[in-house]
Amino acid sequence: MARAPLTRDEVLDTAAGLVKQHGPEALTMRKLAAELGTAVTSIYWHVGNRESLLDALVRRTVTELGEIRPVGRTPAERAVSVARILRRRLRAHPHLVAMVHERGLTERMFLPAQQALVREVHAAGLRGARAAEAVRAVQFQVVGFVLVERNRERAPAQQPAEDPYDDPALARAFARPVDEERLFVTSVRALVQSLLGNGSEDEAPRK
């Protein structure tokens, strides 16, 4: 049975899958052709050479990460929701995000989240340098948290240490798996409240 005609979207989808599984360095035109069951020349026809393919993947990733729709009743709640959305998207596309960074488009990738945060800090009454500092603090918190999560996932399992604090309940809490979503929301909410004032409800994170 003859193969259906190859499309540009099919090439990009398959290339994105290879990058997600094995990283950008594993993406070669020959490997991509093998995955698609077609000739390398056919891929060149649709996307050009490997550099053009990577540029197309980066543009698509930036577009997919683009739209941010905050939720919440107050600027602080909406800023926390922006942080949660950004974290989810960064975790869903780790290798593609790394590729965007390597190609010098990180600022463009973060621009939609930055714009959404600026709207919320403006709504909270911050302007100028204070507004910029608040937005950057949230962005850095998100990126730093995601990097720690990624490093923890790669690290071998850790044995709980003996309790040096004479606090058995604390030791038991440390021995339990980390609820990363809850910890993230707790830390971002505390940061946002300190920057914008009390505008986010003190409640457990919504799933």
C-alpha positions as CSV (number, residue, x, y, z in Angstrom):
1,M,0.0,0.0,0.0
2,A,1.4,3.4,-1.0
3,R,2.3,5.9,1.7
4,A,0.1,8.9,1.9
5,P,1.8,12.1,0.7
6,L,4.1,13.6,3.3
7,T,3.1,17.0,4.8
8,R,5.2,19.7,6.5
9,D,3.2,19.3,9.7
10,E,3.9,15.6,9.8
11,V,7.6,16.2,9.4
12,L,7.5,18.8,12.2
13,D,5.4,16.5,14.5
14,T,7.8,13.6,14.0
15,A,10.9,15.9,14.5
16,A,9.4,17.3,17.7
17,G,8.8,13.8,19.0
18,L,12.4,12.8,18.3
19,V,13.7,15.9,20.1
20,K,11.4,15.2,23.1
21,Q,12.6,11.6,23.4
22,H,16.3,12.0,22.7
23,G,17.2,15.7,22.7
24,P,18.0,18.1,19.8
25,E,21.4,16.5,19.2
26,A,19.7,13.2,18.3
27,L,17.7,14.9,15.5
28,T,19.3,14.0,12.1
29,M,17.8,14.1,8.7
30,R,18.5,10.4,8.2
31,K,16.9,9.4,11.5
32,L,13.9,11.6,10.8
33,A,13.5,10.0,7.3
34,A,13.6,6.6,8.8
35,E,10.9,7.5,11.3
36,L,8.7,8.8,8.6
37,G,9.5,6.0,6.2
38,T,10.5,8.3,3.4
39,A,13.6,9.6,1.7
40,V,15.8,12.4,3.1
41,T,15.2,14.4,-0.1
42,S,11.5,14.4,0.6
43,I,12.2,16.0,4.0
44,Y,14.4,18.6,2.4
45,W,11.6,19.5,0.0
46,H,9.2,20.2,2.9
47,V,11.5,21.9,5.5
48,G,14.9,22.5,3.9
49,N,18.1,21.5,5.7
50,R,18.5,20.6,9.4
51,E,19.1,24.3,10.4
52,S,15.8,25.3,8.7
53,L,14.1,22.4,10.4
54,L,15.3,23.5,13.8
55,D,14.3,27.0,13.1
56,A,10.8,25.8,12.2
57,L,10.6,23.7,15.3
58,V,11.6,26.7,17.4
59,R,9.1,29.0,15.8
60,R,6.3,26.4,16.4
61,T,7.4,25.9,20.0
62,V,7.3,29.6,20.7
63,T,3.9,29.8,19.2
64,E,2.6,26.9,21.1
65,L,3.9,28.3,24.4
66,G,2.6,31.7,23.5
67,E,-1.0,32.3,24.7
68,I,-1.4,32.8,28.4
69,R,-4.9,33.2,29.9
70,P,-4.7,34.1,33.6
71,V,-7.5,33.1,35.9
72,G,-8.5,34.5,39.3
73,R,-10.3,37.4,41.0
74,T,-7.3,39.5,42.0
75,P,-4.1,40.5,40.3
76,A,-2.2,38.3,42.8
77,E,-4.3,35.3,42.0
78,R,-4.0,35.8,38.3
79,A,-0.2,36.3,38.6
80,V,0.0,32.9,40.4
81,S,-2.0,31.3,37.6
82,V,0.4,32.7,35.0
83,A,3.3,31.1,36.9
84,R,1.5,27.8,37.1
85,I,0.7,27.8,33.3
86,L,4.3,28.7,32.5
87,R,5.7,25.9,34.7
88,R,3.4,23.3,33.1
89,R,4.4,24.4,29.6
90,L,8.1,24.4,30.4
91,R,7.8,20.9,32.0
92,A,5.8,19.6,29.0
93,H,8.5,20.7,26.4
94,P,11.9,20.4,28.2
95,H,14.0,19.5,25.2
96,L,12.2,21.9,22.8
97,V,12.6,24.7,25.4
98,A,16.3,23.9,25.6
99,M,16.5,24.2,21.8
100,V,14.8,27.6,21.9
101,H,17.3,28.8,24.4
102,E,20.3,27.5,22.4
103,R,19.0,29.4,19.4
104,G,18.8,32.7,21.3
105,L,15.0,33.0,21.4
106,T,14.4,32.6,25.1
107,E,13.2,36.2,25.6
108,R,10.7,35.8,22.8
109,M,9.5,32.5,24.3
110,F,8.9,34.1,27.7
111,L,7.3,37.3,26.2
112,P,3.6,36.2,26.5
113,A,4.0,35.2,30.1
114,Q,5.9,38.4,30.8
115,Q,3.2,40.5,29.2
116,A,0.5,38.7,31.2
117,L,2.5,39.4,34.4
118,V,3.0,43.0,33.6
119,R,-0.8,43.5,33.2
120,E,-1.3,42.0,36.7
121,V,1.4,44.0,38.5
122,H,0.1,47.1,36.8
123,A,-3.4,46.2,38.0
124,A,-1.9,45.9,41.5
125,G,-0.6,49.4,41.3
126,L,3.1,48.8,40.6
127,R,4.9,50.8,37.9
128,G,8.4,51.3,36.5
129,A,11.3,49.5,38.2
130,R,9.1,48.0,40.9
131,A,6.9,46.4,38.3
132,A,9.9,45.1,36.4
133,E,11.4,43.6,39.5
134,A,8.1,41.9,40.5
135,V,7.7,40.3,37.0
136,R,11.3,39.1,36.9
137,A,11.1,37.7,40.4
138,V,8.2,35.5,39.4
139,Q,9.8,34.5,36.1
140,F,13.1,33.5,37.9
141,Q,11.1,31.6,40.5
142,V,9.3,29.5,37.8
143,V,12.5,28.8,35.9
144,G,14.5,28.0,39.0
145,F,11.8,25.7,40.3
146,V,11.6,23.8,37.0
147,L,15.4,23.3,36.9
148,V,15.3,21.9,40.4
149,E,12.5,19.5,39.5
150,R,14.4,18.3,36.4
151,N,17.6,17.8,38.5
152,R,15.6,15.8,41.1
153,E,14.1,13.6,38.4
154,R,17.6,12.8,37.1
155,A,19.2,12.2,40.5
156,P,19.3,8.8,42.2
157,A,16.8,8.1,45.0
158,Q,17.9,9.7,48.2
159,Q,17.8,8.0,51.6
160,P,16.2,10.1,54.3
161,A,18.8,11.6,56.7
162,E,18.7,11.2,60.4
163,D,16.7,13.8,62.2
164,P,19.2,16.6,63.3
165,Y,16.4,18.9,64.4
166,D,14.9,16.9,67.3
167,D,11.5,17.2,65.5
168,P,10.0,13.8,64.7
169,A,7.1,15.3,62.8
170,L,9.5,17.3,60.7
171,A,11.6,14.2,60.0
172,R,8.5,12.3,58.9
173,A,7.4,15.1,56.6
174,F,10.9,15.3,55.0
175,A,10.8,11.5,54.5
176,R,7.5,11.7,52.5
177,P,7.6,12.4,48.7
178,V,7.5,16.1,47.8
179,D,4.2,17.4,46.5
180,E,5.9,19.6,43.9
181,E,2.7,21.2,42.7
182,R,1.7,22.3,46.1
183,L,5.2,23.4,47.0
184,F,5.4,25.4,43.8
185,V,2.1,27.2,44.4
186,T,2.9,27.8,48.1
187,S,6.3,29.4,47.1
188,V,4.9,31.5,44.2
189,R,1.9,32.6,46.2
190,A,4.1,33.8,49.0
191,L,6.4,35.6,46.6
192,V,3.5,37.3,44.8
193,Q,1.8,38.3,48.0
194,S,5.0,39.9,49.2
195,L,5.4,41.8,45.9
196,L,1.8,42.8,45.2
197,G,0.2,42.7,48.7
198,N,-2.6,40.5,50.0
199,G,-4.6,39.6,46.9
200,S,-4.4,35.9,46.7
201,E,-6.6,33.6,48.9
202,D,-4.8,31.4,51.5
203,E,-6.0,28.1,50.2
204,A,-4.7,24.8,48.9
205,P,-3.7,24.8,45.3
206,R,-6.5,23.9,42.9
207,K,-5.8,21.1,40.5
